[in-house]
């Protein structure tokens, strides 16, 4: 058992995602896709295998781990290498849990052979291939992207010629500024510029870099339209830059152009669920945050898309259901339908983080759409008292701190007792 615990793999990296997170991650990894040319194909399959194992789908887990090994062989054009250390470690753990100790020992031997044949360039550190996979995994699982960035920084210090590692490093740095209106710091922006020069075909990097420049006040309309055409010519993937590009269109070009772009993408790829999810997001922006009352055709398209996407993502559609309720409310289409959706969601058994998101949205709906101000405050209190640090909790506490009305004394006592 001590040999297994000493391995570097998904089973030993203290990855303890909740079932909700696993369901989201399974959908996310499927939407990334593993089309030919994806340089993280092996890592994607490794994480898919771990997710399936955690969800008790053992046959699927073994299948994905096998796909990961094959993907590495095809991408690296060789039968073996240090990039298989994590994969073999995963398989050693999987066979141990299946009770097949002979097969587990066989994979342990393969790991030892690889580590002896391909030692790390630095005596005090793991092989850069291991850091790269750990960094990529944590970028998908850990909210704090600084941890992932640190692992990528180690990899490129030891092996600076791997372009995709440097790209992932700057993307990890940039993700920590996702909610900043002013964007990344100047040194990070410069690193993104250099990474884009080194990795010119990476459209996800290009879209994120464009967004950061737009946040600094640069005019990016022409480049956004040019990038949109490149995206349309490429296979559909959540890694091809569609989502950040839509944010650029919405915030710095035109929301109508964002809708035109995503509708053109759907026309080219009518069966891709990820595009429909992106389209649903665009129509939500139009209905809920547009400058004017949307046309009935826009409201109808928003509702149709959301219902379809909820059916396409049955296990990770909580936010989509909340968005559908808000579309009903904001459009004036049906407060009764909005309330029905919220009541159904409020009766479901949710994890603390999901409860916070639901209560936060319901509180805002009660305030802005129903003008039920005291009920709204009580739901902000529900968010705040869930012991889970989050943006929703921060927002709820700020709302309560600002309140000066009838419930002022009760709220002050509540905040003091948090």
KAJO-V635485 format. One record per helix or strand of 3 or more residues. SS is the DSSP state (H for helix, E for strand). FROM is the first residue (numbers start at 1). TO is the last residue. If there is no record, write none. Layout:
SS/FROM/TO
SS/FROM/TO
This chain:
H/2/5
H/10/12
H/19/32
H/41/54
H/58/76
H/82/97
H/101/117
H/128/141
H/145/158
H/163/175
H/186/198
H/203/215
H/221/233
H/242/253
H/255/268
H/273/289
H/296/312
H/318/330
H/335/346
H/352/368
H/373/385
H/391/402
H/408/416
